[in-house]
Amino acid sequence: MSGLSKLTVLFVEDEEDLREALESAIGDEFTKFIVARDGDDGLKKFKKYKPDIVITDIMMPVMDGLMMAKEIKHISKHTPIIVLSAFSEKERLLEAIDVGIDKYLIKPIDPDELMKTLQLVSKEMLDQSDIVELGFGYQFDKSRRVLVKEGQTIFLTKKELLFISILVKNLGVFVLHEEIKKYVWTNKKVTDSAIRTFIKRVREKTDKEFIKNIPGLGYKINT
């Protein structure tokens, strides 16, 4: 399998107009673009068609997107799931951390942004290289877990490397504050002020614009 054209994608959304609009905008890019009207319908179609990637809304009747995602992860834990969410659903997004959601995009959805995310997910599925090319001339070596710029290793503490690792894993999209806390501090109590100081220290070791803050939500690597 190589490229988006060989993928089967399942899109789960209860708003008919949005389903039709997105199918019209990007549906032809894939081998199959399957739509479902709610989580229950989505789960049934997942079992029937076994898609490579799932895109889902959160708030839907009958079965919501997170409940469906949890069921899908029980069936196939490696299937990537992209959640589309309104900013007002931040609390539901926090629940998605434990479900194992792979990517998050905030509504309204730009088809070009979604395609970029799908390309990133596809690359993650296929790319066996240990070297990840980042912005600003940086590379991350996944096997050695080191950040490199122009051949020079950037010295980072264990927690700083964990932070960079989770941003690399979610390259191109934001990582929630709560997900960062859980991954870097393993659920130990840490204040928002301490996190801001921590991020400032990482930026001082890299570039000011290397890590982008999304107010009220989280961080991502600026690619």
Contacts in CASP RR format, 6 or more apart in sequence:
PFRMAT RR
TARGET T0000
AUTHOR 0000-0000-0000
METHOD contacts of the structure
MODEL  1
MSGLSKLTVLFVEDEEDLREALESAIGDEFTKFIVARDGDDGLKKFKKYK
PDIVITDIMMPVMDGLMMAKEIKHISKHTPIIVLSAFSEKERLLEAIDVG
IDKYLIKPIDPDELMKTLQLVSKEMLDQSDIVELGFGYQFDKSRRVLVKE
GQTIFLTKKELLFISILVKNLGVFVLHEEIKKYVWTNKKVTDSAIRTFIK
RVREKTDKEFIKNIPGLGYKINT
1 7 0 8 1.000
1 52 0 8 1.000
1 125 0 8 1.000
1 126 0 8 1.000
2 126 0 8 1.000
3 122 0 8 1.000
3 126 0 8 1.000
4 29 0 8 1.000
4 30 0 8 1.000
4 115 0 8 1.000
4 118 0 8 1.000
4 119 0 8 1.000
4 122 0 8 1.000
5 29 0 8 1.000
5 30 0 8 1.000
5 31 0 8 1.000
6 31 0 8 1.000
7 30 0 8 1.000
7 31 0 8 1.000
7 51 0 8 1.000
7 52 0 8 1.000
7 53 0 8 1.000
7 118 0 8 1.000
7 122 0 8 1.000
8 30 0 8 1.000
8 31 0 8 1.000
8 32 0 8 1.000
8 33 0 8 1.000
8 34 0 8 1.000
8 49 0 8 1.000
8 50 0 8 1.000
8 51 0 8 1.000
8 52 0 8 1.000
8 53 0 8 1.000
9 27 0 8 1.000
9 30 0 8 1.000
9 32 0 8 1.000
9 33 0 8 1.000
9 34 0 8 1.000
9 51 0 8 1.000
9 52 0 8 1.000
9 53 0 8 1.000
9 54 0 8 1.000
9 55 0 8 1.000
9 118 0 8 1.000
10 34 0 8 1.000
10 35 0 8 1.000
10 36 0 8 1.000
10 42 0 8 1.000
10 45 0 8 1.000
10 46 0 8 1.000
10 49 0 8 1.000
10 51 0 8 1.000
10 53 0 8 1.000
10 54 0 8 1.000
10 55 0 8 1.000
11 19 0 8 1.000
11 22 0 8 1.000
11 23 0 8 1.000
11 33 0 8 1.000
11 34 0 8 1.000
11 35 0 8 1.000
11 36 0 8 1.000
11 55 0 8 1.000
11 56 0 8 1.000
12 35 0 8 1.000
12 36 0 8 1.000
12 37 0 8 1.000
12 38 0 8 1.000
12 39 0 8 1.000
12 41 0 8 1.000
12 42 0 8 1.000
12 54 0 8 1.000
12 55 0 8 1.000
12 56 0 8 1.000
12 57 0 8 1.000
12 60 0 8 1.000
12 65 0 8 1.000
12 68 0 8 1.000
13 19 0 8 1.000
13 22 0 8 1.000
13 35 0 8 1.000
13 36 0 8 1.000
13 37 0 8 1.000
13 56 0 8 1.000
13 57 0 8 1.000
13 60 0 8 1.000
13 84 0 8 1.000
14 37 0 8 1.000
14 38 0 8 1.000
14 57 0 8 1.000
14 59 0 8 1.000
14 60 0 8 1.000
14 61 0 8 1.000
15 57 0 8 1.000
16 37 0 8 1.000
18 109 0 8 1.000
19 35 0 8 1.000
19 37 0 8 1.000
22 109 0 8 1.000
22 111 0 8 1.000
22 114 0 8 1.000
23 33 0 8 1.000
23 35 0 8 1.000
25 111 0 8 1.000
26 33 0 8 1.000
26 111 0 8 1.000
26 114 0 8 1.000
26 115 0 8 1.000
26 118 0 8 1.000
27 33 0 8 1.000
29 115 0 8 1.000
32 49 0 8 1.000
32 51 0 8 1.000
34 45 0 8 1.000
34 49 0 8 1.000
34 51 0 8 1.000
36 42 0 8 1.000
36 44 0 8 1.000
36 45 0 8 1.000
37 60 0 8 1.000
38 60 0 8 1.000
38 61 0 8 1.000
38 62 0 8 1.000
38 63 0 8 1.000
39 56 0 8 1.000
39 60 0 8 1.000
39 62 0 8 1.000
39 63 0 8 1.000
39 64 0 8 1.000
39 65 0 8 1.000
39 67 0 8 1.000
39 68 0 8 1.000
40 62 0 8 1.000
40 63 0 8 1.000
40 68 0 8 1.000
41 62 0 8 1.000
42 56 0 8 1.000
42 68 0 8 1.000
43 63 0 8 1.000
43 68 0 8 1.000
43 71 0 8 1.000
43 72 0 8 1.000
45 51 0 8 1.000
46 54 0 8 1.000
46 68 0 8 1.000
46 72 0 8 1.000
46 75 0 8 1.000
47 75 0 8 1.000
50 76 0 8 1.000
51 79 0 8 1.000
52 79 0 8 1.000
52 80 0 8 1.000
52 125 0 8 1.000
53 79 0 8 1.000
53 80 0 8 1.000
53 81 0 8 1.000
53 82 0 8 1.000
53 118 0 8 1.000
53 121 0 8 1.000
53 122 0 8 1.000
54 69 0 8 1.000
54 72 0 8 1.000
54 79 0 8 1.000
54 80 0 8 1.000
54 81 0 8 1.000
54 82 0 8 1.000
55 81 0 8 1.000
55 82 0 8 1.000
55 84 0 8 1.000
55 114 0 8 1.000
56 65 0 8 1.000
56 68 0 8 1.000
56 69 0 8 1.000
56 81 0 8 1.000
56 82 0 8 1.000
56 83 0 8 1.000
56 84 0 8 1.000
57 65 0 8 1.000
57 83 0 8 1.000
57 84 0 8 1.000
57 85 0 8 1.000
58 64 0 8 1.000
58 65 0 8 1.000
58 66 0 8 1.000
58 83 0 8 1.000
58 84 0 8 1.000
58 85 0 8 1.000
58 89 0 8 1.000
58 92 0 8 1.000
58 93 0 8 1.000
58 96 0 8 1.000
59 65 0 8 1.000
59 86 0 8 1.000
59 89 0 8 1.000
59 92 0 8 1.000
65 83 0 8 1.000
66 83 0 8 1.000
66 92 0 8 1.000
66 95 0 8 1.000
66 96 0 8 1.000
66 99 0 8 1.000
66 101 0 8 1.000
69 81 0 8 1.000
69 83 0 8 1.000
69 96 0 8 1.000
69 99 0 8 1.000
69 100 0 8 1.000
69 101 0 8 1.000
70 99 0 8 1.000
72 79 0 8 1.000
72 81 0 8 1.000
73 79 0 8 1.000
73 81 0 8 1.000
73 99 0 8 1.000
73 100 0 8 1.000
80 102 0 8 1.000
80 103 0 8 1.000
80 121 0 8 1.000
80 124 0 8 1.000
80 125 0 8 1.000
81 99 0 8 1.000
81 100 0 8 1.000
81 101 0 8 1.000
81 102 0 8 1.000
81 103 0 8 1.000
82 101 0 8 1.000
82 102 0 8 1.000
82 103 0 8 1.000
82 104 0 8 1.000
82 105 0 8 1.000
82 114 0 8 1.000
82 117 0 8 1.000
82 118 0 8 1.000
82 121 0 8 1.000
83 93 0 8 1.000
83 96 0 8 1.000
83 101 0 8 1.000
83 103 0 8 1.000
83 104 0 8 1.000
83 105 0 8 1.000
84 105 0 8 1.000
84 106 0 8 1.000
84 107 0 8 1.000
84 109 0 8 1.000
85 92 0 8 1.000
85 93 0 8 1.000
85 104 0 8 1.000
85 105 0 8 1.000
85 106 0 8 1.000
85 107 0 8 1.000
86 106 0 8 1.000
86 107 0 8 1.000
87 106 0 8 1.000
87 107 0 8 1.000
87 217 0 8 1.000
90 216 0 8 1.000
90 217 0 8 1.000
93 104 0 8 1.000
93 176 0 8 1.000
93 217 0 8 1.000
94 176 0 8 1.000
94 178 0 8 1.000
96 104 0 8 1.000
97 176 0 8 1.000
97 178 0 8 1.000
97 179 0 8 1.000
97 182 0 8 1.000
102 121 0 8 1.000
102 170 0 8 1.000
103 117 0 8 1.000
103 120 0 8 1.000
103 121 0 8 1.000
103 170 0 8 1.000
103 173 0 8 1.000
104 173 0 8 1.000
104 174 0 8 1.000
104 176 0 8 1.000
105 113 0 8 1.000
105 114 0 8 1.000
105 117 0 8 1.000
105 173 0 8 1.000
106 217 0 8 1.000
116 172 0 8 1.000
117 172 0 8 1.000
117 173 0 8 1.000
120 171 0 8 1.000
120 172 0 8 1.000
120 173 0 8 1.000
130 141 0 8 1.000
130 142 0 8 1.000
130 143 0 8 1.000
130 144 0 8 1.000
131 139 0 8 1.000
131 140 0 8 1.000
131 141 0 8 1.000
131 142 0 8 1.000
132 139 0 8 1.000
132 140 0 8 1.000
132 141 0 8 1.000
132 142 0 8 1.000
132 168 0 8 1.000
132 171 0 8 1.000
133 139 0 8 1.000
134 140 0 8 1.000
134 168 0 8 1.000
134 171 0 8 1.000
134 210 0 8 1.000
134 221 0 8 1.000
134 223 0 8 1.000
135 210 0 8 1.000
135 221 0 8 1.000
135 222 0 8 1.000
135 223 0 8 1.000
136 149 0 8 1.000
136 206 0 8 1.000
136 207 0 8 1.000
136 209 0 8 1.000
136 210 0 8 1.000
136 222 0 8 1.000
137 149 0 8 1.000
137 150 0 8 1.000
138 147 0 8 1.000
138 148 0 8 1.000
138 149 0 8 1.000
138 154 0 8 1.000
138 206 0 8 1.000
138 210 0 8 1.000
139 147 0 8 1.000
139 148 0 8 1.000
139 149 0 8 1.000
140 146 0 8 1.000
140 147 0 8 1.000
140 148 0 8 1.000
140 164 0 8 1.000
140 165 0 8 1.000
140 168 0 8 1.000
141 148 0 8 1.000
142 165 0 8 1.000
142 168 0 8 1.000
145 161 0 8 1.000
145 165 0 8 1.000
146 153 0 8 1.000
146 154 0 8 1.000
146 156 0 8 1.000
146 161 0 8 1.000
147 153 0 8 1.000
147 154 0 8 1.000
147 156 0 8 1.000
147 161 0 8 1.000
147 164 0 8 1.000
147 206 0 8 1.000
148 154 0 8 1.000
149 206 0 8 1.000
154 205 0 8 1.000
154 206 0 8 1.000
155 205 0 8 1.000
156 164 0 8 1.000
156 202 0 8 1.000
156 205 0 8 1.000
159 184 0 8 1.000
159 185 0 8 1.000
159 198 0 8 1.000
160 198 0 8 1.000
160 201 0 8 1.000
160 202 0 8 1.000
160 205 0 8 1.000
162 183 0 8 1.000
162 184 0 8 1.000
163 180 0 8 1.000
163 183 0 8 1.000
163 184 0 8 1.000
163 198 0 8 1.000
163 199 0 8 1.000
163 202 0 8 1.000
164 202 0 8 1.000
164 221 0 8 1.000
166 175 0 8 1.000
166 179 0 8 1.000
166 180 0 8 1.000
166 183 0 8 1.000
166 184 0 8 1.000
167 175 0 8 1.000
167 211 0 8 1.000
167 219 0 8 1.000
167 220 0 8 1.000
167 221 0 8 1.000
168 221 0 8 1.000
170 220 0 8 1.000
171 220 0 8 1.000
171 221 0 8 1.000
171 223 0 8 1.000
172 220 0 8 1.000
172 221 0 8 1.000
172 223 0 8 1.000
173 220 0 8 1.000
174 214 0 8 1.000
174 217 0 8 1.000
174 218 0 8 1.000
174 219 0 8 1.000
174 220 0 8 1.000
175 218 0 8 1.000
175 219 0 8 1.000
175 220 0 8 1.000
176 217 0 8 1.000
176 218 0 8 1.000
177 192 0 8 1.000
177 195 0 8 1.000
177 216 0 8 1.000
177 217 0 8 1.000
177 218 0 8 1.000
180 195 0 8 1.000
180 218 0 8 1.000
180 219 0 8 1.000
181 187 0 8 1.000
181 190 0 8 1.000
181 195 0 8 1.000
199 211 0 8 1.000
199 213 0 8 1.000
199 219 0 8 1.000
202 211 0 8 1.000
203 210 0 8 1.000
203 211 0 8 1.000
209 222 0 8 1.000
210 221 0 8 1.000
210 222 0 8 1.000
211 219 0 8 1.000
211 220 0 8 1.000
211 221 0 8 1.000
211 222 0 8 1.000
212 219 0 8 1.000
212 220 0 8 1.000
212 221 0 8 1.000
212 222 0 8 1.000
213 219 0 8 1.000
214 220 0 8 1.000
END
